Amino acid sequence: MNKRKSQSHFKKIAMAVVLGVCAASANAALVTDPDDPDSWQGATVGTFASLYYGSNTLANRQLVVDNQLLDDGIFNSTGYAAATMIQATGVFGSGTSSDLTGTGSYGYSQPSALGIIGAGSAIDNHWVQTDNVVGHAVWDMGFQANKAAIFNTIDHGPLPQEAIESTVYLSNDKLTWTQAVTQRVWLEGFMTNTGILWDGFAYAVGTGTSDTFRYASIIWGGPGSLINDGDNEINGVMGLQADFTPTNPIPEPEIYAMMGVGLGLIGWLGRRRKFRAA
């Protein structure tokens, strides 16, 4: 390999490092087998076929797969920013789930030490309970989002009903609200420790069109929920682009380091070429 080709080869590798880091959050682990035998806290592909398409048949399980409804993985929140809860009229409770080590406990305490706005504005083990009036509990995505990821907290079964027990409405003016449509479910939630059972079935919603929105309002129950038993536990919300990625990726320190290596290598090759030319 001559030196020109060698430099070009290394430059391509360096650029691949940078682009690979930037694209990492778009990766998905979609369920592709309508007869997938796995169970997530008792829920199967057939469970979702019944809940979203009416019955557990092969045709409906195939719809689950074809519509890319299920992601058999963890929502990696690297680069995403939590939406800010800006209105809490009618929010009647907050709490903190206690298990952070994977004991399998659904235990919690009330109220959250962060208060309602604090508990609703971060993706952690704090959560809020909304009422059933659209426009009372409102989150600001911070940008024109194509989708919103909803992070819930589980305190008992059945699942996924007790996780997706809310209806989300979307708006640009906080006056006119459009009911959202569920478009994807991350079966393992967002915590890397899958033994933490209060986390699971995080889901993304959108308008069902290309329309964007700035605000989301969440109510307990309603036509978009899988169960209606008078309460919900909302951990937080995040705005997403159409491909489920963040609007402005904010890499973690180690990702900055990887990008630095790639960009540094590109710069070094450029300086070396300039020096040789001189």
N, C-alpha and C positions, 0 to 999 in steps of 0.2 A: 504494500500500500504506500503510494507516494505521500509527501508531507501535505500537499494541498487536500488530498482526499482524507488524510488522517485528521487534519484540522476540521474539515467539514463534518467528519464522522463524530468527533468529540463535541462539536457545536450542536449537532442534532441531539446527541445524548443530553447535553446540558439543557437545551430547550425542552426536551421531553420531560425532564425533571420538573421544570417550572410549570409546564402545562398540566402535567399529571397531578401536581399538588393542587392547582387551581380547580381541576375537574373532579377531585376526589369526592366531593359532597354529592355529585350526581349519581354515584354508584348505587345500585339497588340489588336486592336479593329476592326478586319476585318469585312467588309460588307459580310454577308452570305445570304442575301435575294435578289434574282434577281429582285424582284418586290418591293424593298425597296422604300417607297414613299418620302423619304427625298430628299432635294435639297440643294446643297452647292453652294451658289452664282449663282444659276440658273442651275447648272450642276446636272444631275441625273445619276443613274446607266445606264440608257438608253443612255445618252450622251456619256459615256465612251464606251459602246457597239458599238455605231456608229463610234466613232473616232478610236478605236483600232481594231474592228472586222468587220467593214463595214456597219452594219445596226442595228437598235434598234429592235431586235427580242428576244423572250424568250431564244432561244438557245444561242445567243450572250451575253445576260445579264448573263446567267448561266456560260459562259466562264469567264466573269469578276469575278464572285464569285469563280469558281473552280481554277482560276489562282491566286487567292488572290491578285488581282490588287489594291483593294481599302481598305484603313484603315480609318474608320470613327472616327478619333481622331487626336491628336496633336503629332507631333514628339517630344518626350522628349529627349532633347539633353544632359541630365545629363550623365557624363562619356565619352562623345564624344569630340574629338578635331577637330577643323576646319582645313581643308587643307590650306596650304600656297600658295598664288598666287606667282609664281616664274618667270613668264614671261607675259608681257602685250603688246607685239608687236601688233599693230593694234587695241588695245582697244581704242575706240573713245569717251568714255564718262563715267562719274560716277555721282552719285546723292545720295540724302538722302530723304527717305520718311518721311513725317512730323508727321503723326498720330501715337501716342504712347499710346493713352487713349481709343480708340475705337469709334471715332466719325464717322467712316465709310468713311473717306476721302481717295481718291487716291492721294492727293496732294504730291508734292515733290519739291526739289530745286536742282539745279546743279551749280557747281560740288560738290562732297563730300569733306568736310573739311579733310577727312582722306587720300585723294589722291587715285589713282587707286589701288595700291598694298594694302593699308590699307583697302579700301572699299571692296576689293575682298577676303580678308583673314580672315574675321570674319562673324559670323551669327548674324546679327543685322538689323538695318534699312538703312544701306548703301549698295550700289550696283554699279556694273559696266556694261558697254555695250561692247560686244565683236564684232569683225568683223566676216567674214564668211570664214576664212582661218584656216584649221586645223593646230595646232601647234603654233599658234600665242598667244592665251590666254591659259596658262598652270597652273594647280594646282598640288602641290605635296601632296599626301595623308600622307606621312611620314612613310608608311609601305606598305607591300604587301596586298592590299585590295581585297576583293571579289566583293564589290559593292561600289558605290559612291552615296551619297545623294546630290541632287541638290536643293538648296534653291533659289527661284526666287522672284522677286517683281512684283506685279501687278499694272498697272497704268490705265487699262481700260479693257472692255470686248472685245470679248466674252470669256467665260471661260468654260473649263480649257485651251482653246487654247492659250490665252495671258499669261498663266503661263508656259505652256510647249511649248515654242516657240523656243527651241534650239535643237541642236544635240550634243551629248557628244561622244567623242572619248577617248579610253583608251590605255595606252602604258606602257612599262617598260623601254624604252630607249629614248623616245621623238623623235624617228625617224619613227618607224613602229606603226601605229595607227589602232585600231579596233573600228568600230562603236558600241556603246553601245545599249543595249536593255532596255526599260523601264520595271521594274519589280514590282514596288509598288508605290502608290500615297497616301500620307497622306493628306486627304481632308481639314483638318483644319490648315495645315501648322505647324509652330513651336511656335507661340506666344500663351500664355495661354489666352489672351483676344481675344475671337473670334469676337469681334466687329471691330478689326483691319483688314480691308478688303484688304490691299495691301499684306497681308500674307495669303497664302493658296496654296494648291496643290504642296507641296514639294514632290519630287519624287526620287526614287532610281533606278539606272541603274547598269547593269553588262554586262559581255561579253556574257552571255547566256550559258557559259560553266563553268567548275571549275577553269579556268585560273584566276590568280590574276594579279594585275597591280599596279604600283606605281604612275602614272601620269594620269591626265584627262585634255583634251582640249575641250573647249566649243565654238561652233559657233552659230550665229543666223541662224534661218531657218534650211534648210537641211532635209535629209530624215527621221530623228528621231523626227522632230518637228510636232506639231499639227497645226501650222499656220506659214506663212513665209511673214512677212511684213517689213523686213529690219532692225529690231532691237530686242534686248532682254534686260532684266534687271536681272543680276545674283547677288544674295545676297552673296552666298558663297557655299562651297562644304565641305563634310565630307566623309572620308573613313569608310566603314563598313565591318564587317565580313559576312560570307555567310548567317547567321541567322539575319542579320540587326542589330547586336549588335556592340558595339565599340571593338577595339582590346585590349585596356588596360583601363578598366573602371577607371575613375577619379571621385570618389564620391564627392558630395557637402558636406559642413560642417555638416549638419544635418544627412546625411547618414553615415559620419564618426562616429558621436555620436552613432547612432543605432548599427553600427558594434562594437563600443567600448563596448557597453552594453553587446552584445552577447558574445564577446571574453572575457570580464571581468568575466561574469558569468561562462564561461567554466573554466577559470583560478581559480576562487574561489572554484568551485567544486573539481578541481584537488588538490588544496592545502588542502582543508578540508579532502579529502580522505587520503592524505599522512599523515596529522596530526593524524587522528584517527588510522592509521596503526601503527604509531610510539608509 
